């Protein structure tokens, strides 16, 4: 996980953890630019975030 430390868990951190925990979850998504706060987040993490949204794990 990128940037592990004592700070708050970000959406990107949570997405990485959940995709790692549920290895059957397909992180690839047809969605793009879903989250306005994803600027500067690595593409693989954005795909994980959007994959979780698409799978119904999160709503935002």
Secondary structure, 3 states (H helix, E strand, C coil): CCCCCCCCCCHHHHHHHHHHHCCCCCCCCCCCCCCHHHCCCCHHHHHHHHHHHHCCCCCC
